[in-house]
Amino acid sequence: MKLLVTGGAGFIGSHYVRTVLTGGYPAFAGASVTVLDRLTYAGNLSNLAPVEGGYDFVQGDVCDADLLAEVVPGHDVVVHFAAESHVDRSIDGGADFVRTNVLGTQALMEACLAAKVSRVVQVSTDEVYGSIETGSWDESAPLAPRSPYSASKAGADLIARAYAVTHGLPVSITRCGNNYGPYQFPEKVIPLFITNLLTGGSVPLYGDGGNIRDWVHVDDHCRGIQLVAEVGEPGEIYHIAGTAELTNLELTKRLLAELDASFDRVERVADRKGHDRRYSLDDAKLRALGYAPRVGFDEGISETVQWYVDNPSWWKPLRSDAV
């Protein structure tokens, strides 16, 4: 089997690649892996250092149709992680998000169609639904994105589904909650707060801190993606929910406790524009296929904090772009 992973040097993609290459997914045992990554600020080959030499690497842009026409043929499975993903950056400027997330997805779907790839997974986010006050979204919920980032991911999902419906491309879509774990670029809230605290700084808390997120460990997220890659139905959407629904204030207090820091390290800042209040996914459809999360939040967050404590050589060079 030949597996192509776009964005495979990023946080989630690299975890998936490391797990494939260390035997974590028996159905893909012995797979030949190609990583396609542009190596922008959040793509980092050091994320793949534990499996160095075990994969083929192509540095390139997922929007480059000519490159995709060379790289995609011969691969049996394509898992599409490559994306611009930081909401704050999308608010400052949305063009890169539309280009990479929408046009890049279209270019990849076209290349997969031409190459007759037998399985494609489009990796997406719960943010495409907007905000929900109570209850949880199922996969039939309407899309109502509220940031340039989430709008671009919604567009990418619609492109992927259109290729499934119109052309019969065997592509499935996954949508997950907020990820956390080792190797996450320190612009995202958990590694940002951890590394700020480790370097003596404060942590910026948006607004009243009441925004609610559903937290999923990156290993559980990738196991869900893998299950969809193995048995998901083409054209279908699958949710990968987390194990802890927390307000940002609750999350902040937990990280302070993990690092024995007091609340005076918290800096209240103006709320983000258009800040979604709450996300929540119903993952019954994926659970019916045999999925269940394995990493409880208490265990996962403690291990994540310890990883950043133990690996300053990884995150310190990235801090200038993150804070």
C-alpha positions as CSV (number, residue, x, y, z in Angstrom):
1,M,0.0,0.0,0.0
2,K,1.1,3.5,-0.8
3,L,-0.1,6.3,1.5
4,L,0.1,10.1,0.7
5,V,-0.3,12.5,3.7
6,T,-0.6,16.1,2.8
7,G,0.5,18.5,5.6
8,G,2.3,15.5,7.2
9,A,4.9,17.8,8.8
10,G,2.3,19.7,10.8
11,F,1.0,18.9,14.3
12,I,-1.8,16.5,13.5
13,G,-0.4,15.1,10.2
14,S,3.0,14.3,11.8
15,H,1.3,12.4,14.6
16,Y,-0.6,10.4,12.1
17,V,2.6,9.7,10.1
18,R,4.6,8.7,13.2
19,T,1.8,6.3,14.2
20,V,1.5,4.7,10.8
21,L,5.3,4.2,10.6
22,T,5.6,2.7,14.1
23,G,2.9,0.1,13.6
24,G,0.0,1.9,15.4
25,Y,-2.5,1.1,12.6
26,P,-2.3,-2.7,11.8
27,A,-4.4,-2.3,8.6
28,F,-1.6,0.0,7.2
29,A,1.3,-2.1,8.4
30,G,4.2,-1.9,6.0
31,A,2.6,1.0,4.1
32,S,4.9,3.1,2.0
33,V,4.4,6.7,3.1
34,T,4.9,10.0,1.2
35,V,4.6,13.3,3.0
36,L,3.8,16.4,1.0
37,D,4.3,19.6,3.0
38,R,5.1,23.2,2.0
39,L,7.0,23.7,5.3
40,T,5.4,27.0,6.1
41,Y,5.8,28.4,9.6
42,A,3.8,25.5,11.2
43,G,5.3,22.7,9.2
44,N,8.4,21.3,10.7
45,L,10.4,18.2,9.7
46,S,11.6,17.9,13.4
47,N,8.0,16.7,14.1
48,L,9.0,13.6,12.0
49,A,12.4,13.1,13.6
50,P,11.3,9.9,15.4
51,V,10.6,8.3,12.1
52,E,13.3,9.9,10.0
53,G,14.2,7.8,7.0
54,G,11.0,5.9,7.1
55,Y,9.1,8.1,4.6
56,D,9.5,9.9,1.3
57,F,9.3,13.6,1.5
58,V,8.1,16.1,-1.1
59,Q,8.3,19.8,-0.3
60,G,5.6,21.5,-2.2
61,D,2.3,23.4,-2.3
62,V,-1.0,21.5,-2.3
63,C,-2.3,24.2,-4.7
64,D,0.3,23.2,-7.3
65,A,-1.6,21.1,-9.8
66,D,1.4,20.2,-11.8
67,L,3.2,18.9,-8.7
68,L,0.2,17.0,-7.6
69,A,0.0,15.4,-11.1
70,E,3.5,14.0,-10.4
71,V,3.1,13.0,-6.8
72,V,-0.4,11.6,-6.4
73,P,-0.4,8.8,-9.0
74,G,0.5,5.4,-7.6
75,H,-0.9,6.2,-4.1
76,D,-3.8,4.0,-2.8
77,V,-4.9,6.3,0.0
78,V,-4.6,10.1,0.5
79,V,-5.2,11.7,3.8
80,H,-5.5,15.5,3.5
81,F,-4.3,17.4,6.5
82,A,-2.7,20.4,4.7
83,A,-4.4,23.6,5.8
84,E,-4.1,27.0,7.2
85,S,-5.7,26.6,10.6
86,H,-5.3,29.5,13.0
87,V,-8.4,31.6,13.5
88,D,-6.6,34.7,14.7
89,R,-4.4,34.7,11.6
90,S,-7.4,34.3,9.4
91,I,-9.0,37.4,11.0
92,D,-5.8,39.4,10.2
93,G,-5.9,38.2,6.6
94,G,-8.1,35.6,5.0
95,A,-6.5,35.2,1.5
96,D,-4.0,32.5,2.4
97,F,-6.8,30.5,4.0
98,V,-9.0,30.6,1.0
99,R,-6.1,29.8,-1.3
100,T,-4.7,26.8,0.7
101,N,-7.9,25.4,2.1
102,V,-10.3,25.8,-0.8
103,L,-8.2,26.0,-3.9
104,G,-5.7,23.5,-2.5
105,T,-8.5,21.0,-1.7
106,Q,-9.9,21.4,-5.2
107,A,-6.5,20.8,-6.8
108,L,-6.0,17.7,-4.7
109,M,-9.4,16.2,-5.3
110,E,-8.8,16.7,-9.1
111,A,-5.5,15.0,-8.9
112,C,-7.0,12.1,-6.9
113,L,-9.7,11.7,-9.4
114,A,-7.3,11.7,-12.3
115,A,-5.1,9.1,-10.5
116,K,-8.0,6.9,-9.5
117,V,-7.0,7.0,-5.9
118,S,-9.1,4.3,-4.0
119,R,-9.6,6.2,-0.7
120,V,-9.4,9.9,0.2
121,V,-10.0,11.5,3.7
122,Q,-10.6,15.2,4.0
123,V,-9.7,16.3,7.5
124,S,-11.9,19.1,8.8
125,T,-13.2,20.9,11.9
126,D,-16.2,21.4,14.1
127,E,-15.9,25.2,13.5
128,V,-17.6,24.9,10.1
129,Y,-20.9,24.7,12.0
130,G,-20.5,28.1,13.8
131,S,-21.6,28.2,17.4
132,I,-24.2,26.1,19.3
133,E,-25.8,27.1,22.6
134,T,-27.0,23.7,23.8
135,G,-26.8,20.1,22.6
136,S,-24.4,18.8,20.0
137,W,-24.3,18.9,16.2
138,D,-24.7,15.7,14.2
139,E,-23.4,15.3,10.7
140,S,-26.6,16.7,9.1
141,A,-26.3,20.1,10.8
142,P,-26.1,23.0,8.4
143,L,-22.8,24.8,7.9
144,A,-22.7,28.3,9.4
145,P,-19.0,29.3,9.7
146,R,-18.2,32.6,11.4
147,S,-14.5,33.2,10.7
148,P,-12.5,33.3,7.5
149,Y,-10.8,30.1,8.7
150,S,-13.9,28.1,9.3
151,A,-15.5,29.5,6.1
152,S,-12.5,28.2,4.1
153,K,-12.7,24.8,5.7
154,A,-16.5,24.7,5.0
155,G,-15.7,25.5,1.4
156,A,-13.1,22.7,1.3
157,D,-15.6,20.2,2.7
158,L,-18.2,21.2,0.1
159,I,-15.6,20.8,-2.7
160,A,-14.6,17.4,-1.4
161,R,-18.2,16.2,-1.1
162,A,-19.0,17.6,-4.6
163,Y,-16.2,15.4,-6.0
164,A,-17.8,12.4,-4.2
165,V,-21.3,13.1,-5.5
166,T,-20.4,14.4,-9.0
167,H,-17.5,12.2,-9.9
168,G,-17.7,9.3,-7.6
169,L,-14.4,10.1,-5.9
170,P,-14.2,7.9,-2.8
171,V,-13.7,10.7,-0.3
172,S,-14.9,10.9,3.2
173,I,-14.8,13.9,5.6
174,T,-13.9,14.0,9.3
175,R,-14.7,16.9,11.6
176,C,-13.2,17.1,15.1
177,G,-13.0,19.2,18.2
178,N,-10.0,21.2,19.5
179,N,-6.9,19.1,19.4
180,Y,-4.0,19.1,21.9
181,G,-0.9,17.0,22.5
182,P,2.9,17.0,21.8
183,Y,4.4,18.9,18.8
184,Q,1.6,21.5,18.6
185,F,2.8,24.8,17.3
186,P,2.9,27.3,20.1
187,E,0.4,29.8,18.7
188,K,-2.5,27.5,19.7
189,V,-3.9,28.1,23.2
190,I,-2.6,25.1,25.1
191,P,1.0,25.2,24.0
192,L,1.0,29.0,24.0
193,F,-0.2,29.1,27.6
194,I,2.3,26.3,28.6
195,T,5.3,27.9,27.0
196,N,4.3,31.4,28.3
197,L,4.2,30.1,31.8
198,L,7.5,28.2,31.4
199,T,9.2,31.3,30.2
200,G,7.9,33.5,33.0
201,G,5.2,35.3,31.0
202,S,1.5,35.8,31.3
203,V,-1.3,34.0,29.6
204,P,-3.9,36.0,27.5
205,L,-7.5,35.1,28.3
206,Y,-10.1,36.3,25.8
207,G,-13.1,38.2,27.2
208,D,-14.9,36.6,30.1
209,G,-13.3,33.2,29.5
210,G,-16.7,31.6,29.0
211,N,-16.1,30.3,25.5
212,I,-16.5,26.5,25.5
213,R,-14.4,24.0,23.5
214,D,-14.5,20.2,23.2
215,W,-10.9,18.9,23.7
216,V,-9.7,15.8,21.9
217,H,-6.2,14.4,22.2
218,V,-4.4,14.2,18.9
219,D,-3.9,10.4,19.2
220,D,-7.7,9.9,19.5
221,H,-8.3,12.2,16.6
222,C,-5.9,10.3,14.4
223,R,-7.4,7.0,15.4
224,G,-10.7,8.3,14.2
225,I,-9.3,9.4,10.9
226,Q,-7.7,6.0,10.5
227,L,-10.9,4.2,11.1
228,V,-12.6,6.4,8.4
229,A,-9.7,5.7,6.1
230,E,-10.3,2.0,6.6
231,V,-14.1,1.6,6.6
232,G,-15.7,5.0,6.1
233,E,-18.3,5.4,3.4
234,P,-17.4,7.6,0.4
235,G,-19.3,10.9,0.5
236,E,-20.1,10.6,4.2
237,I,-19.1,12.9,7.1
238,Y,-17.9,11.6,10.5
239,H,-17.5,13.5,13.8
240,I,-14.6,12.8,16.1
241,A,-15.5,14.3,19.5
242,G,-13.3,14.9,22.5
243,T,-13.4,13.9,26.1
244,A,-13.7,17.2,27.9
245,E,-15.9,20.2,27.3
246,L,-14.4,23.1,29.1
247,T,-14.7,26.9,29.2
248,N,-11.4,28.7,28.4
249,L,-11.3,29.9,32.0
250,E,-11.5,26.3,33.3
251,L,-8.8,25.3,30.8
252,T,-6.6,28.2,32.0
253,K,-7.0,27.2,35.6
254,R,-6.1,23.6,34.8
255,L,-2.9,24.7,33.1
256,L,-2.0,27.0,35.9
257,A,-2.4,24.2,38.3
258,E,-0.3,21.8,36.2
259,L,2.6,24.3,36.3
260,D,2.0,25.5,39.9
261,A,1.4,29.0,38.7
262,S,-1.0,31.5,40.3
263,F,-3.9,33.3,38.7
264,D,-2.0,36.6,38.7
265,R,-0.2,35.2,35.6
266,V,-3.5,35.7,33.7
267,E,-3.9,38.8,31.5
268,R,-7.5,39.6,30.4
269,V,-7.6,40.7,26.8
270,A,-10.3,42.0,24.5
271,D,-12.4,39.2,23.0
272,R,-11.7,37.9,19.5
273,K,-13.9,39.3,16.7
274,G,-16.8,37.0,16.0
275,H,-15.7,34.6,18.8
276,D,-17.8,31.4,18.7
277,R,-19.2,30.7,22.1
278,R,-19.5,26.9,22.1
279,Y,-18.7,23.9,19.9
280,S,-20.0,20.4,20.5
281,L,-20.1,17.3,18.3
282,D,-22.2,14.2,18.4
283,D,-19.9,11.3,17.4
284,A,-22.4,8.4,17.5
285,K,-21.9,7.7,13.8
286,L,-18.2,7.0,14.2
287,R,-18.8,5.1,17.5
288,A,-21.1,2.8,15.6
289,L,-18.0,1.8,13.5
290,G,-16.2,0.9,16.7
291,Y,-14.5,4.1,17.7
292,A,-14.1,5.3,21.3
293,P,-11.6,7.8,22.6
294,R,-8.8,6.3,24.8
295,V,-7.0,9.4,26.2
296,G,-8.9,11.0,29.1
297,F,-8.4,14.7,29.5
298,D,-6.7,14.5,32.9
299,E,-4.1,12.1,31.7
300,G,-3.7,13.8,28.3
301,I,-3.2,17.3,29.6
302,S,-0.7,16.2,32.2
303,E,1.3,14.3,29.7
304,T,1.2,17.2,27.2
305,V,2.4,19.7,29.8
306,Q,5.2,17.4,30.7
307,W,6.2,17.0,27.0
308,Y,6.7,20.8,26.7
309,V,8.6,20.9,30.0
310,D,10.9,18.2,28.7
311,N,11.3,19.5,25.1
312,P,12.3,23.2,25.2
313,S,14.7,22.6,22.3
314,W,11.7,21.9,20.1
315,W,9.5,24.9,21.0
316,K,11.9,27.6,21.9
317,P,13.0,28.2,18.3
318,L,9.3,28.6,17.3
319,R,8.4,31.2,19.9
320,S,9.2,34.3,17.9
321,D,6.4,33.4,15.5
322,A,4.0,32.4,18.2
323,V,3.8,35.2,20.7
